Amino acid sequence: MTPYKVLSLLISGIILASCSEKKSELSLDVDDALSYCHGKISRSLTQLGGSEKDYTMMPRNIVDSDTLWNCRKAVQEEWCSGFWPGILWYDFEVTNDPEIRDEAEKYTSQLEYLATLSPYDHDLGFLINCSYGNAYRLTGDNHCREVMLEAADSLATLFNPNVGTFLSWPRNVEMFGGHNTIVDNVINLELLFWASRNGGNKSLYDMAVSHADKTMENQFRPDGSCYHVAIYNPETGEFIKGMTHQGYANNSTWARGQAWAIYGYTMVFRETRDPKYRDFACKLADVYLERLPEDMVPYWDFDDPDIPECPKDASAASIVASALIELQDYCSDYHREQYRSDAEKILATLSGPAYRSAANKASFIDHATGHKPEGTEIDASIIYADYYYMEALLRLKHMQDSSASSLASLSYPLSNLSASITLQSR
Ligand code: GLY
């Protein structure tokens, strides 16, 4: 073979390689993805019974080969009931459609009674924040504010001053042998921070900061990966042990737990402006991002020895995408570019053929895993995966649309974005 031939083969090889690399790259059109979500939402509203529907039944998951949402009653024990109303509020934010607003209001109001009860567990934060939090953010309705303040006071009763954290699962004290704090609980500090600056007691702020600090001190390993559950002596506050409940093992890193932590400490920085929380959120994000497989969607637990023959968790991916879009705005170094581009890549993957739900299915995305050790919601569509997917898309849209380069005033779900949309009078 002549040197010329060798050279031309080499060049065509390089061209082919770069073409195939480009071919496999996924692109993301945010408006198109949000309009896809709107289409699915409209159809689900019809499938759920049109004007005859039972508004107490909230979409929760789609498993196996089903195509319609399995719904669960919005009772205290059902932690996911706030996500569907939250999705409707996000859709209203995108479309300004009065019918969607009407549906959002009807579903949201089913959760009001929860604020008046003693809390079943820390998930009262998810339930109220995602529903009423978005409703208040978009409408400024004072009744929503009152419900949120009542819920925050109720949530505060779970705070144990000896420990300095909230009791996440009162029902599991005996089983775990102590006061338990799960890493997911950091997310629910958001309602307390919000309440403390919207007419609630200022002590709610101190409780939230105490929880964030104590959790930071005890619930993470030196590399920034988290234990799902921390057990404390309820009288002395002594940290007893870190363990798991939904992960593979006590010393493993459950992907969604790490996702909640990244999202949670980003929010704690937003609320306190103390840079130690931002730096911590970056550390947690870095260990998560370093360990991701090539498509940027984690396996359900980073340490499952069956990887790559075990389920993915697209819900962790959507939570982290949303968190990174906020976190990048608080960073000024290389993290800013890295987090923004990683969030876009995650969303492009979730919007691509491997994760997007089939056209005849009610959900936005597939391949989330709820509780692997319990054998439930494995490789399924789950409502919170869709909620954070849509939130992340909206955050990205606001970032792209914003003439200002800063996202600091566009935090979710509780800052006031309503100036940018026209709201109906109520
Ligand atoms: N907070 C429960 C979960 O993430 O599954």
Boltz pocket constraint, residues with backbone or C-beta under 6 A from the ligand:
constraints:
  - pocket:
      binder: B
      contacts: [[A, 184], [A, 246], [A, 256], [A, 370]]
      max_distance: 6.0
